Amino acid sequence: MSVFQVQVFNCFGRDVMAVALRSHINRCIKHGSLILELPRGEQLAAGDGSGLPIIIRLKDNRAVAELLLNPELALGELYTDGRLIVSGGSVYDFLDLLGRNIPGLLPPQIGRWRHAIRTGFDRWRRGNSERIARRNVHHHYDIDDRIYSLFLDPDRQYSCAYFESERQNLEHAQLAKKRHLAAKLLVSENSRVLDIGCGWGGLALYLAELCGVDVTGVTLSPEQLKVAERRAQEKDLNLRVHFRLEDYRAVTETFDRIVSVGMFEHVGFRNYETFFGMISRSLKPDGIALLHSIGRLDGQSATNPWIAKHIFPGGYMPSLAEVLPAVENSGLIVTDIEILRLHYADTLAAWRSRFLSHRAEAAAVLGERFCRMWEFYLAGSEVGFRYGGLMVFQMQLAKKIDTVPRTRNYIAEEESRLRKLEQAGAKRGVAVRLVHSR
């Protein structure tokens, strides 16, 4: 709790803060049922009484002031620290209730003013230099590697899946995402591909194994690099796939294709010109680049302060209006943009379900506090994609106007071709396993 918050609490006292909090939740919650229990046992009710009530209990008096003065930051911190207890449902049920009631997930009055000020400064804060970028990546991706195996698919795709139907499972949706990306890249055998922010190597291995291309993957995470290199060795793809611990700004070669999935969110607004300048410099004249990133449907907005502080320091999700000027200034042209709206919400729902089913294992590795933080992160992110104006965009870039076909029919045609190659590869894999089993 800040010195200012302590002074406010001491000045106004418990009763005044309780009255203010009652007024606050009544303005926020119009539908559904929320009961907020204060440390002394007083209960504040909000909503129209429909549905099962979600009960939130604050364990100490200072939590009341923190929640009232800075709810966007305090909610996650209080839940992570065990000072806010949710009953009558899960933390997702609570956040979903907020999402269904608060447009854009922005609290009224003082919260909106604070958000507007933060948004103005968020774009112009210091850029993510190479040193800062490495530190930010280390904060999130170099935690105990066992955690990610508990909730991701076996290929460790840590980005938005592509659900071709609502009934599709996570594994098939993540495979469909790789297929969709490959189809837009129009890769041909022996092409040279750069994967910026290659993660654990899943997309690079898919392109090399299925499409016969040479892939260079760069990452800033030593833990991801170790896993990616091991997977390449296991698949005997060492000659085609090359992973490097390297910042995108240090790449000097040229490539036929460039792809970046789930990395652009870490670039920072002040580095957009540098990022697209690097792509333009590294892309051959007849090449294609593809950017897959989280963005905003509703214009410029600051990163949620809890996410920025505890999950993705330095992260920023732009609107297309913030991205396109940097693309145009780089000399690249936009040849296709696709908006994926609810795909990431469904991806996060699958991750959250898997994480909770392995919660005891996660607690044994990193403790209960980490589990509360991670559950809040997955639940809050899912709600953000359902109600908070978040989306994913896939932006295809080129240097020449005739690099890709005139219509989008080629995407479905390429996906069909790649799907047949996947099926043929699966059959070969079964045959090899049968031979080895003998």
N, C-alpha and C positions, 0 to 999 in steps of 0.2 A: 504493500500500500504506500503511495507516495506521500510526501510531507503535506502537499496540498489536500489530498483526500483525508488525511488525519485531521487537519485543521477544519475542514468542512464538517467532518463527523462530530468533532468536539463542539463545534459552533452550533450546529442544528440539533444534535442529540438523536437518540434512537427513535423517538415518537415522530418527529418531523420527517426523518428519513423514511420511516415506514409509510407515512401519508404520501410522500412524494413517490415512493415505489408503487403504492397502490394505484395512484393516478397514472403512473407510467404504464403498468401492465394492462390497465383498463383501456388505455388508448391503443395499445398494440394488439391485444387479443380480443377479437370480436366474434370469432367462430371457434367452436370446440370448447374445451374445458381445461383450464389451468388453475392449479392451487399452489400458491407460494407460501411456504411455512417459514416464518422468521425464527431466529434463535430462541426467543422466549416462548415459542409455541403459538403465537398469533398466526392465523391463516388469512391470506388475501386471495380471493377468488376472482377469476376473469373469464370472459367468454359467454357463449349463449347456453352452456350446459350440455351441448350435444356431445355424444361420444363418451368414452371412458376418460375420467379426469387424469391428467398428467400432474403429478405432485413433485414439486421442487422444494427441497429443504436446504436452507442456508445454515451452516453450523456455527458461525461466529458473527458478531455484530459488525466487524469491519467489512465482511463480505457484502453486507447490505449497501454500504457506501460505494464499494468498488463496482458492484453490479449497476448501481444507479448512474454513476458518473462516467463509466466507460464500458458499457455492456459488450461491445464487440470484442474487446480484449479479455474482459473479466470472465465471461462465460466459460471459455476454454480453460483459463487458468484455474478458476475455482473448481471445475470438474476434475481437471488433472490432479489437483492437489487434494482432492477428496473433501473439499469444503462446500461443495454443492452436490447434493444427493438426489438422484432421480428415482422415483418409484411410480407405479401405475403404468409403466411402460419403459422403453429403453431411452437412451440419450438421443437416438435417431428419432424416436416418436416425439420427443420434446422439440428437437430442432425442426422436424417436419411441421409441427404445429406452428412454430414461429414463421417458417417459410410460407405457409398457407395464409398467414395473416399480415405479414409485413412486406409491402411491395419492395422488391430489390433487396430485402433483408437489411434495410437501413432503419435504425431506431429513430423515432420522431424527435423534433426540437433540437436539443443540444447535440444529440448524436449526429444529426444531419449536418449541422454546422461544422462539427469536428471532422466529419467525413469529407466535406467539401474542401476544408483547409488541407487535410491530408492528401487529397487527390491532387490539389494544386502543386504540392511539394513533391509528391511521389515520383513524378516523371523526371524531375530535375535534380533529384538527389545524386550523390556520387555514382559514377558508372561502375559496372562490374569489371574492374581490371583483372588481369590474369591471376594476380595473387588473391584478390577478393573472390573471384570465381572458384578457385580451387578450395578456398576455405568454405564457401557456401556449399559446394558439392560434397565436401567431406562431412559437413554437418548432417546431411540427410542420407547419403548413399553409402557411407563407410561405417554405418552401425553394424552390429553383429549380422553377418550374412545369412544366418539361419532364419532371421525374421522374415525375409522376403519369400523364402520358400514356403512359408506358412499360408500365404494368401494369394500369391501370384500363380498363373498357370505354369506348367512345367517348362515352357520356353522363356519364362520370366519377362513377359511383355509388360512393362510398367508404364503404359500409356493407354489412351482410349481405344477400346476394341471397336470392331465394326459389326454390329448386329444386323445380319441380313433378315432376321425375323425375331420377334419377341421371345420365341421359345428356344432360340439358339443358346447353347451353353457357352461358357467363357472360353474354353479351349478352341472351339470352332469359330467363335467371333474374333479371337485374336489371330487365328490363321487367316480368316477372311480379311482382317486389317492388313496383314502383310501382302496378301494377294492383291488387294485393292491398290496398295501403294505401288507394288511392282507393275501392275497394269498401267498406272498413270506414268510411270517412268519409261515405259516402252523399252526395256533393256534388251539388248541383243548379245549373243554369245561373244565372250572375250572383251566386252566393254569394261572400262575402268570406272568404278563407282566409289564415291566418298560418302561415308555415313558419319555425319556430325552428331556427336552425342550418342554413341552406339550402344550404351548400356551394357547389358550382359551378352550382346552379340547376336540376338535372335534374328533380326532382320538381315544382317550381313550374311549370316550362315544360310538363311533361306535363299537369298539372291545368288550366292555362290553355288549352292548345292543344286538348286532347281533351274537356274537360268544360265549357269556356266560363266559368270562374270568374275572379275577380279575386284575385290572389295577392300578398301582401307577404312577402318573404323577408328575414330578418335574419341577419347573420353578423358575426364579429369579425375575419375575415381579409381584408385589403385585396386580396390576390392572388386569392382566390376571388371577391370582389365584382367585380373587373375582368372576369374570365371570364364570370360570370353575366350581367352587364350587356351584354357583347358578344353573348352567345348570344341574349338577348332581342331585341336589335336585329336580328340576322341572321334571326330567325324572325318579325320584325315583330309582336312581342307587347308592345311598350313600353307600350301603353295598358292592358294587362291584368296585367302582371307588374312589380312594383316592388321592387328590391333595395336594402337599406340596410345601412350599416356601423353596427350598433347592438347593444347588449347587450339581452338579453330583458327585463331589469328596467326598461328605459326605454320599453317599449311601452305606449301609453296608449289605443289604439283598442279597439273591440270587433269580434269576428269571428263568422261563422257556424260556421267550422271552424278548428281549430288542429291542426297536425301538427308533430312533432319527430322526426327520424330521426338517430340516431348522435350526438346532442349531449348527452344527459342524463348520459353518462359523465363529462362535463367540469364538471358542476354542483357536485359536492362535497356530502357528506352534510349538512353544516351549512346548506346552502342549499336543501334539499328543500322546506321549508315555504314559502320565498320563491318557488320555482319553481312549485309547484302553486297557490299563492295568486295568482300572476300569471295562470295559465291560468284560474282561476275568475273572476277579475276581468275578463278579456278575452273570455271566452266568453259568447255570447248565451244567454238562458234555454233555448232549444230547440237549442242547439249541440252539436257532437260534437268531442272532442279525441282524438288518437291519439298515443301515445308508443311509439317503437321504440328499444330500448336493449339494450346488453349487460348481463347480470345473472349471478347465480350460482345454481346448483342446490343447492349444499351449504352454504348459510348464509353468514354474515358472514365476510369474509376480506380481508386487506390486499392492496393492489395489488402485483404483483411488483416488487421494488425496482429491477431493471434497466429495466423498462418505465417506471416512475415517474420515474426519473432521466434516461433518454436518449430516450424516445419520447413519452410522454404525461404530462408533469408536471402534477400536480393531478388526474389521472384516478382514478376510483373506480368499480368495478363492484359494484352492490349486490345483495343478495338481495331477494326480494319482501317479506319481513318488514320490511325497512328502508324500503321505499318506501310501502307501504300506509298506515301511520299518517299520513304527511304528506298523502296523498290524502284520507283521511277527515277530517282537520282542516281541509282547504280548503273543504269543502262539496261537493266533487265525489263522484260515485258511479262505481264500476267496473262497466261493462256487459259487458266481455269481456276475457279475457286469453288469448293464444296463446303457447305456448313453442316456439321454433324451436331444435332441438337441434344437429344436425350441419350445418345450412345454412351457418353461418359458417365451419366447418372446410373445407367444399368451396369456399366463396368465396375463402378465403385460399390454398388449394391452387392455384386458378386464377391468383390474383395472383402467387404465388411463381413459378409456371411462366413466366408472361409476363415477370416482372422478370428472371429468369435468362436468358431468351432475348434480352433487351435489356441484359444486364449491361455489355457493353462501352460502350454508349451512356451508361449511367448513370455509369460510371467516368470517361468523358470530361467529364461535367458536374460531378460532385462528388467524384470520386476513389475509390480502392480501399477506403479505410477506411469511407467511407459505404456502399459496396456490401456489405461484410461486416456492418455494423450493420443494414442494411435486410433482408438475407437472414435474419439471426438473428431480427429482429423478426417477419417474416412466418412463418418456420418455427416459432418459439416460440409465436406466437399460434395457429397452426393446431393445434399439439399441445395447447395449453391448452383448445381447444374439443373436442378428441377425448378427452382424458383428465383435464383439470384442473378439471372442474366448471363451466365457463363455458357460457352459453347466450345466446339473444336472446329478449326478451319484447316482445310488442306488446300494449299496454294501452289499451283504449278507455274513454273517460271521458265523462260527461254530467252535466247538472244535474237532469234529470228521469228518472224510472224508465221512462217509456214513450217515450223519444226514439228508440230503435232497436227494430226488430222483436223479437218474443219468441224466435224461433229464429234460428240462424245460416244458414239457407237463403239469406237475402238476399245473403250474401257471394258465393256461387257464381253467383247470378243476376246480380249487378252485374259480376262478373268477365267473365261471358259477354257482357254488353252492351258493356263497355269493350273487350273483345277485337275485337268486330265494328267498333267505331269505329276502333280501331287499324288494322285491315285496310282499312277504307274510306279512312282517311287515307293509308295507304301507297300505295294505288292512285291517289289524287289526286296524291300527290307524284311518282309515276312519270309521270303524264300531264303535269304541269307541266314536269318535266325534259325530256320528249320535245318539248314545244312550244318550250322554250328552245333545245334542241339544233338545231332547224330554223332 
